Amino acid sequence: MFLLTDIRAILRKTAPHHRLGPGERKEVEILLSNLEKQVDLLKRELLA
């Protein structure tokens, strides 16, 4: 799960206001979507 590391890198790069450019916004949308999928998979595996 390196997705969180990638998200944290973007947050550090855009600190302190975390204003995202168009490319960064798209990248964050993709990263968050992938993270949500992985969390959903973990929930199904661990709580089933």
N, CA, C and O atoms as a DFTB+ gen file, in Angstrom:
192 C
 N C O
     1  1       0.824      -1.183       0.000
     2  2       0.000       0.000       0.000
     3  2       0.872       1.252       0.000
     4  3       0.992       1.938       1.015
     5  1       1.453       1.528      -1.106
     6  2       2.263       2.731      -1.234
     7  2       1.409       3.938      -1.611
     8  3       1.925       5.044      -1.766
     9  1       0.119       3.725      -1.755
    10  2      -0.772       4.818      -2.131
    11  2      -0.755       5.931      -1.086
    12  3      -0.752       7.112      -1.435
    13  1      -0.744       5.562       0.189
    14  2      -0.723       6.574       1.241
    15  2       0.568       7.383       1.198
    16  3       0.559       8.590       1.443
    17  1       1.662       6.726       0.892
    18  2       2.942       7.422       0.761
    19  2       2.889       8.413      -0.390
    20  3       3.386       9.533      -0.270
    21  1       2.300       8.014      -1.490
    22  2       2.165       8.909      -2.640
    23  2       1.284      10.112      -2.314
    24  3       1.587      11.234      -2.717
    25  1       0.196       9.879      -1.585
    26  2      -0.696      10.959      -1.192
    27  2       0.017      11.912      -0.233
    28  3      -0.106      13.130      -0.358
    29  1       0.757      11.358       0.716
    30  2       1.504      12.202       1.653
    31  2       2.554      13.037       0.929
    32  3       2.793      14.184       1.307
    33  1       3.180      12.484      -0.099
    34  2       4.178      13.242      -0.870
    35  2       3.527      14.444      -1.548
    36  3       4.104      15.531      -1.583
    37  1       2.341      14.250      -2.079
    38  2       1.625      15.361      -2.721
    39  2       1.248      16.405      -1.674
    40  3       1.356      17.604      -1.932
    41  1       0.809      15.964      -0.500
    42  2       0.464      16.905       0.564
    43  2       1.689      17.708       1.003
    44  3       1.591      18.912       1.241
    45  1       2.838      17.046       1.111
    46  2       4.064      17.764       1.481
    47  2       4.451      18.770       0.404
    48  3       4.866      19.890       0.703
    49  1       4.308      18.355      -0.851
    50  2       4.690      19.217      -1.969
    51  2       3.797      20.456      -2.066
    52  3       4.253      21.517      -2.493
    53  1       2.548      20.326      -1.677
    54  2       1.598      21.425      -1.825
    55  2       1.350      22.175      -0.508
    56  3       0.495      23.058      -0.448
    57  1       2.098      21.822       0.541
    58  2       1.937      22.484       1.839
    59  2       2.306      23.958       1.713
    60  3       3.128      24.288       0.858
    61  1       1.768      24.829       2.485
    62  2       0.862      24.583       3.598
    63  2      -0.613      24.636       3.218
    64  3      -1.460      24.242       4.019
    65  1      -0.943      25.109       2.024
    66  2      -2.355      25.310       1.684
    67  2      -2.980      24.148       0.911
    68  3      -4.201      24.086       0.768
    69  1      -2.164      23.242       0.421
    70  2      -2.627      22.057      -0.312
    71  2      -3.506      22.414      -1.513
    72  3      -4.514      21.761      -1.781
    73  1      -3.108      23.446      -2.215
    74  2      -3.809      23.797      -3.456
    75  2      -3.237      22.939      -4.578
    76  3      -2.040      22.974      -4.861
    77  1      -4.110      22.176      -5.203
    78  2      -3.685      21.233      -6.234
    79  2      -3.883      21.830      -7.619
    80  3      -4.893      22.475      -7.899
    81  1      -2.895      21.601      -8.481
    82  2      -3.044      21.958      -9.877
    83  2      -3.868      20.892     -10.577
    84  3      -4.185      19.864      -9.978
    85  1      -4.222      21.121     -11.839
    86  2      -5.048      20.146     -12.562
    87  2      -4.421      18.750     -12.626
    88  3      -5.120      17.753     -12.447
    89  1      -3.135      18.672     -12.873
    90  2      -2.473      17.372     -12.939
    91  2      -2.431      16.683     -11.598
    92  3      -2.643      15.474     -11.498
    93  1      -2.151      17.467     -10.555
    94  2      -2.122      16.905      -9.203
    95  2      -3.505      16.450      -8.773
    96  3      -3.652      15.410      -8.131
    97  1      -4.511      17.223      -9.123
    98  2      -5.891      16.863      -8.760
    99  2      -6.267      15.514      -9.393
   100  3      -6.845      14.654      -8.729
   101  1      -5.940      15.340     -10.659
   102  2      -6.253      14.083     -11.353
   103  2      -5.497      12.928     -10.703
   104  3      -6.054      11.849     -10.500
   105  1      -4.221      13.160     -10.376
   106  2      -3.415      12.118      -9.741
   107  2      -4.002      11.725      -8.382
   108  3      -4.066      10.541      -8.051
   109  1      -4.428      12.713      -7.601
   110  2      -5.021      12.436      -6.293
   111  2      -6.342      11.681      -6.450
   112  3      -6.631      10.771      -5.674
   113  1      -7.137      12.052      -7.443
   114  2      -8.398      11.341      -7.676
   115  2      -8.127       9.866      -7.962
   116  3      -8.820       8.994      -7.439
   117  1      -7.134       9.589      -8.780
   118  2      -6.782       8.199      -9.111
   119  2      -6.263       7.474      -7.873
   120  3      -6.669       6.345      -7.596
   121  1      -5.366       8.120      -7.130
   122  2      -4.811       7.496      -5.927
   123  2      -5.906       7.193      -4.909
   124  3      -5.930       6.106      -4.331
   125  1      -6.807       8.141      -4.687
   126  2      -7.886       7.916      -3.720
   127  2      -8.844       6.824      -4.175
   128  3      -9.324       6.038      -3.358
   129  1      -9.120       6.770      -5.456
   130  2      -9.987       5.719      -5.987
   131  2      -9.352       4.347      -5.762
   132  3     -10.024       3.404      -5.345
   133  1      -8.062       4.248      -6.040
   134  2      -7.357       2.976      -5.834
   135  2      -7.303       2.616      -4.354
   136  3      -7.444       1.448      -3.993
   137  1      -7.102       3.606      -3.502
   138  2      -7.073       3.360      -2.067
   139  2      -8.425       2.852      -1.575
   140  3      -8.488       1.914      -0.781
   141  1      -9.505       3.471      -2.046
   142  2     -10.847       3.023      -1.666
   143  2     -11.085       1.580      -2.090
   144  3     -11.685       0.807      -1.344
   145  1     -10.626       1.214      -3.269
   146  2     -10.788      -0.168      -3.739
   147  2     -10.022      -1.129      -2.847
   148  3     -10.527      -2.201      -2.513
   149  1      -8.806      -0.757      -2.458
   150  2      -8.007      -1.640      -1.607
   151  2      -8.612      -1.774      -0.213
   152  3      -8.615      -2.864       0.358
   153  1      -9.122      -0.679       0.336
   154  2      -9.759      -0.732       1.650
   155  2     -11.020      -1.597       1.587
   156  3     -11.280      -2.383       2.497
   157  1     -11.796      -1.453       0.521
   158  2     -12.994      -2.273       0.355
   159  2     -12.632      -3.757       0.300
   160  3     -13.308      -4.587       0.906
   161  1     -11.575      -4.085      -0.420
   162  2     -11.128      -5.465      -0.511
   163  2     -10.711      -5.980       0.870
   164  3     -11.067      -7.096       1.250
   165  1      -9.970      -5.183       1.607
   166  2      -9.558      -5.580       2.967
   167  2     -10.768      -5.809       3.870
   168  3     -10.798      -6.770       4.639
   169  1     -11.754      -4.937       3.778
   170  2     -12.963      -5.106       4.576
   171  2     -13.650      -6.426       4.254
   172  3     -14.051      -7.169       5.150
   173  1     -13.782      -6.706       2.948
   174  2     -14.466      -7.947       2.557
   175  2     -13.690      -9.168       3.033
   176  3     -14.288     -10.149       3.477
   177  1     -12.371      -9.115       2.945
   178  2     -11.562     -10.277       3.348
   179  2     -11.519     -10.458       4.860
   180  3     -11.572     -11.584       5.356
   181  1     -11.423      -9.348       5.593
   182  2     -11.248      -9.443       7.027
   183  2     -12.563      -9.559       7.797
   184  3     -12.606     -10.159       8.871
   185  1     -13.615      -8.995       7.256
   186  2     -14.872      -8.959       8.001
   187  2     -15.919      -9.928       7.472
   188  3     -17.048      -9.942       7.960
   189  1     -15.568     -10.720       6.500
   190  2     -16.523     -11.657       5.917
   191  2     -16.688     -12.891       6.794
   192  3     -17.457     -13.791       6.456
